[in-house]
Amino acid sequence: MESMIEAINKRVSVRSYTDEPIEQEKKQKIMDVLQSPNKGPFGHQVRFALIDFSELDKNEARSLGTYGFASGAKSFIVSAIKDGLEGIPNGRAFVDLGHCFEKVILTATNLGLGTCWMGGTFKRTNFAKSINASDDEIVPAISPIGYARDRRTVRERAVRRFANSDHRKPWAELFFDGNVNNPLSKESVGGYAVPLESVRLGPSASNNQPWRIVYQKQQGAFNFYLKRTLGYNKFNGKIDLQLIDMGIAMCHFELSARERGLAGKWEVAMPARELGDAEYIATWKAL
């Protein structure tokens, strides 16, 4: 079985692709994941589709432009969720989408394929039409998928510098022991140091890394919070990319914990105000 921890460590955002087609065997493995019951920790179903430009006419393919942020890409994974499903508070459907989509991304990484989360730089309406999205579905994110060029283009290097893609916040800014005044040490969490490091390495919109985690040792609980980036607005007034980021963080934590044999489950148990105005999302309860 391929290691998801290894995939997390080696995954990078690829914005420049070769013309080499994806082999049928690999494409089938991706399709198997896309067509599996993709349900997130909060119970929302996420729908995926794979679009191959070679199967579209030129006008339709041209209509699905990504503004140069995925140069040479011929295939895209498209995600869709129900808009306002069951009146879920605080957009938890977006968390579920991030959780499920990142599993797809990591599967592609293990197959030697490049991907790149895209939440704002694509023609959302056209991609929604291409997958026959229903009136109550929205398309929050897509990803190109294919083989990365050996060398990054000048544009790609510029985008990475602009997004600060190659830098991650240190532990002391992300993880806390009991409350915000006590940075969490790797030694104090034992085997959970690996899942936490996997969270730290996760991709996020504009590399803002909005996740914060408070460890409560007595309860065996890791409380996940969203520390919103000031001035970072939702797309189209409702697509919350930072909640998607939280789903990615939860995915990395869960997959790494399970791979290391650390049993646990997600639950919602509103803790005391540990991080001021940060938004509580969920708790991983160690078993």
C-alpha positions in Angstrom: 0.0 0.0 0.0 1.3 3.4 -1.0 2.3 5.7 1.9 0.1 8.8 2.3 2.7 10.3 4.6 5.3 10.1 1.8 2.8 11.6 -0.6 2.2 14.5 1.8 5.9 15.1 2.0 6.6 15.0 -1.7 3.5 16.7 -3.1 4.1 20.1 -4.7 1.8 22.3 -6.7 2.4 21.8 -10.4 1.4 24.5 -12.8 3.2 23.4 -16.0 2.5 20.1 -17.7 3.9 18.0 -20.6 1.8 16.6 -23.4 2.4 13.0 -22.2 -1.0 11.3 -21.7 -1.9 9.6 -18.5 -1.7 5.8 -18.9 -5.0 4.0 -18.8 -4.0 2.0 -15.7 -3.3 5.2 -13.8 -6.4 6.9 -15.1 -8.5 4.0 -13.9 -7.0 4.2 -10.4 -7.9 7.9 -10.3 -11.4 7.1 -11.6 -11.8 4.5 -8.9 -11.1 7.1 -6.2 -13.3 9.7 -7.9 -16.3 7.3 -8.1 -15.9 5.9 -4.6 -18.3 7.1 -1.8 -16.5 10.4 -1.2 -18.1 11.5 2.1 -16.3 13.9 4.5 -16.1 13.9 8.3 -19.3 16.0 8.5 -21.2 13.6 6.3 -21.4 15.6 3.1 -21.1 13.8 -0.2 -18.6 15.3 -2.7 -19.0 14.6 -6.4 -16.0 14.4 -8.7 -15.5 14.3 -12.5 -12.5 14.0 -14.7 -12.4 16.2 -17.8 -10.1 15.2 -20.7 -9.6 18.1 -23.1 -8.7 15.6 -25.9 -12.4 14.4 -25.8 -13.8 17.9 -26.2 -14.2 20.0 -29.3 -11.8 23.0 -29.5 -14.4 25.6 -28.6 -15.5 23.8 -25.5 -11.9 23.2 -24.4 -11.1 26.8 -25.0 -14.0 27.9 -22.8 -12.4 26.1 -19.9 -9.5 28.4 -19.6 -7.5 28.7 -16.4 -5.8 32.0 -17.1 -2.4 30.5 -17.6 -2.2 29.0 -14.1 -2.1 25.5 -15.4 0.0 25.6 -18.6 -0.2 22.6 -20.9 -2.7 20.8 -18.7 -5.0 18.5 -20.7 -7.0 16.9 -17.9 -8.8 18.4 -14.9 -10.4 17.0 -11.8 -13.6 18.9 -11.0 -15.4 18.9 -7.6 -19.0 19.7 -6.8 -21.0 19.9 -3.6 -24.6 20.8 -2.8 -25.0 24.5 -2.1 -26.3 25.0 1.4 -26.9 21.3 2.0 -29.2 20.8 5.0 -28.5 24.3 6.2 -25.1 23.2 7.6 -23.7 26.0 9.8 -20.4 27.6 9.0 -20.0 25.9 5.6 -19.0 22.5 6.9 -19.6 21.2 3.4 -16.5 23.0 2.3 -14.5 21.3 5.0 -15.7 17.9 3.6 -14.8 18.9 0.1 -11.3 19.8 1.1 -10.9 16.5 3.0 -12.1 14.3 0.1 -10.4 16.2 -2.7 -7.0 16.1 -0.9 -7.3 12.3 -0.8 -7.6 12.4 -4.6 -4.6 14.7 -4.8 -2.4 12.4 -2.7 -3.5 9.4 -4.7 -2.4 11.2 -7.8 0.9 12.1 -6.2 1.6 8.4 -5.3 1.0 7.6 -9.0 3.7 10.1 -10.0 1.2 12.6 -11.4 1.2 16.4 -10.8 -1.7 18.4 -9.5 -2.5 21.9 -8.2 -5.4 23.1 -6.1 -7.3 25.9 -7.9 -10.0 27.8 -6.2 -10.1 31.1 -7.8 -8.2 31.1 -11.1 -10.7 29.2 -13.4 -13.9 29.8 -15.2 -16.2 28.3 -12.6 -19.5 28.6 -14.5 -18.0 26.8 -17.6 -16.5 24.0 -15.5 -19.8 23.6 -13.7 -21.6 23.3 -17.1 -19.0 20.8 -18.3 -19.9 18.3 -15.5 -23.7 19.0 -15.8 -23.8 20.5 -12.3 -27.4 20.8 -11.0 -28.9 24.1 -9.9 -28.1 23.3 -6.2 -24.5 22.3 -6.9 -21.5 24.6 -6.8 -17.9 24.0 -8.1 -15.6 25.3 -5.4 -12.3 23.9 -6.7 -10.6 22.0 -9.5 -7.1 20.6 -10.2 -5.2 19.9 -13.3 -3.7 16.4 -13.4 -0.9 15.1 -15.6 2.9 14.9 -15.8 5.0 17.9 -14.6 7.5 19.5 -16.9 11.1 18.8 -15.8 11.7 22.5 -15.3 9.3 25.2 -14.0 8.5 28.0 -16.4 9.3 31.6 -15.5 5.6 32.2 -14.9 5.4 29.2 -12.6 8.4 30.4 -10.5 6.8 33.8 -10.3 3.5 32.4 -9.1 5.2 30.3 -6.5 7.1 33.3 -5.2 4.0 35.5 -5.1 2.1 32.7 -3.2 5.0 32.1 -0.9 4.5 28.4 -1.8 7.9 27.1 -0.6 7.6 28.4 3.0 5.6 27.0 5.9 5.0 28.5 9.3 6.9 27.0 12.3 5.3 24.7 14.9 5.2 27.5 17.5 2.7 29.5 15.3 0.4 26.6 14.5 0.2 24.2 17.4 -0.5 24.8 21.1 -0.5 23.0 24.4 -3.6 23.7 26.3 -3.9 27.3 25.2 -2.5 30.0 22.9 0.2 31.0 25.4 2.0 27.6 25.3 3.5 26.4 22.0 3.4 22.7 21.6 6.6 20.6 21.5 7.1 17.6 19.4 8.2 15.6 22.4 4.9 16.1 24.3 2.7 14.5 21.6 4.8 11.3 20.9 3.6 9.6 17.8 1.3 12.4 16.9 4.2 14.6 15.9 4.0 13.1 12.4 0.3 13.9 11.8 0.9 17.4 13.1 3.9 17.8 10.8 1.7 16.5 7.9 -0.8 19.3 8.7 2.0 21.9 8.7 3.1 20.8 5.2 -0.4 21.0 3.7 -1.3 23.3 0.8 -3.6 26.2 1.4 -5.1 29.1 -0.6 -2.4 31.7 -1.1 -0.3 29.6 1.4 -2.0 31.4 4.3 -1.9 28.2 6.4 -5.0 29.2 8.5 -5.1 26.0 10.6 -4.4 26.1 14.4 -4.5 23.1 16.7 -4.7 23.0 20.5 -3.7 19.8 22.2 -5.6 18.9 25.4 -3.5 16.0 26.9 -6.0 15.0 29.6 -8.8 14.5 27.1 -6.5 13.1 24.4 -8.0 15.8 22.1 -6.6 17.8 19.2 -8.9 20.8 18.7 -8.8 22.2 15.1 -9.4 25.9 14.6 -9.6 28.2 11.6 -7.6 31.5 12.1 -9.0 33.6 9.2 -6.7 35.7 7.1 -7.7 39.4 7.5 -9.2 40.7 4.2 -9.3 37.2 2.5 -12.8 37.2 1.1 -14.9 34.4 -0.2 -15.2 33.8 -3.9 -18.6 34.6 -5.4 -19.7 35.6 -2.0 -20.1 32.0 -0.8 -17.1 29.8 -1.7 -15.0 29.6 1.4 -11.5 28.6 0.5 -10.2 28.7 4.0 -12.8 26.2 5.2 -11.5 24.0 2.3 -8.0 24.5 3.7 -9.3 23.1 7.0 -10.6 20.0 5.3 -7.1 19.5 3.8 -5.5 19.9 7.2 -7.9 17.3 8.7 -7.3 14.9 5.8 -3.5 15.1 6.4 -3.9 14.6 10.1 -6.3 11.6 9.8 -4.4 9.8 7.0 -1.1 10.2 8.8 -2.5 9.1 12.2 -4.1 6.0 10.8 -1.0 5.1 8.8 1.0 5.3 12.1 -1.6 3.1 13.9 -3.0 5.9 16.0 -6.7 5.3 16.5 -9.1 8.2 16.8 -12.3 9.8 15.5 -13.6 13.2 14.6 -16.2 14.7 16.8 -17.7 18.2 17.4 -17.4 19.1 21.1 -17.2 22.9 21.4 -14.2 23.5 23.8 -13.5 26.6 25.9 -12.3 29.6 24.1 -8.7 28.5 23.7 -7.7 30.7 20.7 -9.6 33.9 21.1 -11.5 34.7 17.9 -10.4 31.6 16.0 -13.3 29.6 14.6 -13.6 26.1 16.1 -14.0 23.4 13.4 -13.7 19.9 14.9 -11.8 17.7 17.4 -9.7 14.6 16.8 -10.3 12.4 19.8 -7.6 9.8 20.3 -8.9 6.3 21.3 
